[in-house]
C-alpha cells in the first residue's frame, strides 16, 4: 500500500517516460483503464495494473483482446462520464484508427498516451513518428513530449484540455519509444492534493449531457448537410484547444512553476535559420545548435509541442523572418516526403517573405541522428547549390550506415543464390 503522507507531498523521482505517463494517469485519478500490451508501452499498463491491484488507484483496470476493443471500451466509458486513460503504440494505434475517429465524433473527453514506434513492414522496435502522424487528422488534440517531465505534465494538462467545455474532445500525448519510454530522468511530481486542485473530478468540470452548445454524441446515419455541420464543429473544437492550452498552462505555471508555450523556441532571439523538430530527438538538435553557436552560426530550434491544433500563428511568427529552415522529419509519407515539411509549407506559403524550406528524413526506426547529419542540414540552410529542392525530402544516412546496408543486401543476395 502507498504511504498516504508521502502520496500527498510533491517530490522528485527518477522515472522512465513510461512511468511518467503512468504517474500522470495516477495523479489525474483515472477511473477506468482498458489496456492491451504492446512494446514499448507495456510498462505503463503494468504499473497501472499494479496500482489498481493494491488499491493505490480506485476504479477498474481491464485487459481487452485488442487495441480496437480497448479503445472502443474507452470511448464508451468516457461517454458515460468516467475519466478514462489508455496507452498504445505503433501497430496498436493503427489497428485502432477506426475507433479514434468514432471517439472524436462522439465528442467525449479522454486521454490516450502513444509511445511512438516505427510501423512495419519491415518490422522495427525503434521509434519514429509515422504512427502518431497517421492519426493527426482523426480529430484528437495531439501533445508531443520531449522529456519525461513533459510526459507527466502533459498528461495532467491533457485532461484539463479534453474536459474543457470549449473542447470536449479526446487528447493524445505522444512520447518516443525507447529513446524516452525507457530513459530515466529526474521528474518533479505534484502531490495528490495539488493535482486534485488543478484537476477536479470530471463531473465538476465537464457535465456529460447538459451542455450549452450542441455536440455530436450519437451514431445515427445523417444526411450530408448535418454530417458536414458536426464534422466542422469538431474542427472548431480542436481549434479551441489552442485557447484551452494557453489558459491551462498559465494556471499550471502558477501552481507548479513550469510554463509551456505551444512552441519550444530554443536560442531563437537572433537566429537567422532554424531546425524544426518534434519529440525526444529535439534534445540532440539543441546540442547541435549549441555547437554551431560556439562557432558563430546564428541558428536556433523550434519544437512544436502541439501538432493538433497546429500552432500556425506562432510558427509564422517564429519562422517567417528567417533565411532558411531545416525540417527534421522523423517520418516519411511515401510518394510525398516528410510530413512535418508539408505541414510547415502550408503554414508559411502565403507569407510575403518566407524562408527557404529543407526537409531531411532521418531517424526512421530509431536510427541515431549524427553530428555529420546535423551539419548536412546546416550546409543546406547556408545555400548549398546541391541541396534538395524544397518540395522534396532528402534521406540522411552516414557512410558507415550505407556500407552496413549494402553488406546486408549483398549477404541476402548470396543466400538466395
JOQUI-V85644 format. One record per pair of residues at least 24 apart in sequence whose ideal C-beta (glycine too) atoms are under 6 Angstrom apart, sorted by sequence separation. I is the first residue (numbers start at 1). J is the second residue. If there is no record, write none. Layout:
BEGIN
i-><I,I>
j-><J,J>
END
This chain:
BEGIN
i-><151,18,22,67,71,18,22,84,85,86,87,88,89,272,273,274,275,276,277,278,372,32,68,72,79,90,271,31,32,33,34,35,36,67,68,71,75,89,270,274,370,67,79,271,332,34,78,140,141,142,143,144,145,325,329,26,36,68,75,320,324,78,140,268,315,323,324,325,326,327,328,329,361,267,322,330,357,36,266,359,360,361,362,100,104,152,266,312,34,74,104,360,101,148,265,93,100,147,149,34,148,160,163,263,264,34,159,90,263,132,163,44,156,163,262,262,32,41,111,168,41,111,263,274,127,262,273,276,32,127,273,31,38,127,263,272,273,274,275,276,277,326,31,32,33,34,127,262,30,109,265,275,2,38,109,30,263,326,337,338,337,198,324,114,116,25,110,111,112,113,114,115,116,117,107,116,115,104,104,115,103,242,169,241,167,238,239,238,167,41,166,167,40,167,166,161,164,281,161,161,284,288,161,160,281,157,21,139,109,141,180,179,176,176,107,273,107,107,105,106,83,81,20,24,28,23,21,17,20,24,28,20,24,15,17,144,146,144,146,40,40,40,17,17,18,144,17,142,16,142,20,141,16,27,14,28,15,136,13,12,13,11,10,10,9,8,8,7,8,133,129,130,128,129,128,133,128,128,126,127,126,124,118>
j-><175,43,47,92,96,44,48,110,111,112,113,114,115,298,299,300,301,302,303,304,398,59,95,99,106,117,298,59,60,61,62,63,64,95,96,99,103,117,298,302,398,96,108,300,361,64,108,170,171,172,173,174,175,355,359,57,67,99,106,351,355,110,172,300,347,355,356,357,358,359,360,361,393,300,355,363,390,70,300,393,394,395,396,135,139,187,301,347,70,110,140,396,138,185,302,131,138,185,187,73,187,199,202,302,303,74,199,131,304,174,205,87,199,206,305,306,77,87,158,215,89,159,311,322,176,311,322,325,82,177,323,82,89,178,314,323,324,325,326,327,328,377,83,84,85,86,179,314,83,162,318,328,56,92,163,85,318,381,392,393,393,255,381,172,174,85,170,171,172,173,174,175,176,177,168,177,177,169,170,181,170,309,237,309,237,308,309,309,240,115,240,241,115,244,244,241,244,363,244,245,369,374,248,248,369,248,113,234,206,241,280,280,279,280,215,381,216,217,216,217,202,208,148,152,156,152,151,148,151,155,159,152,156,148,151,278,280,279,282,177,178,181,175,180,181,307,181,307,182,308,187,308,184,195,184,199,187,308,187,188,189,189,190,191,191,191,192,192,193,331,330,331,330,331,331,339,364,365,365,366,366,365,365>
END
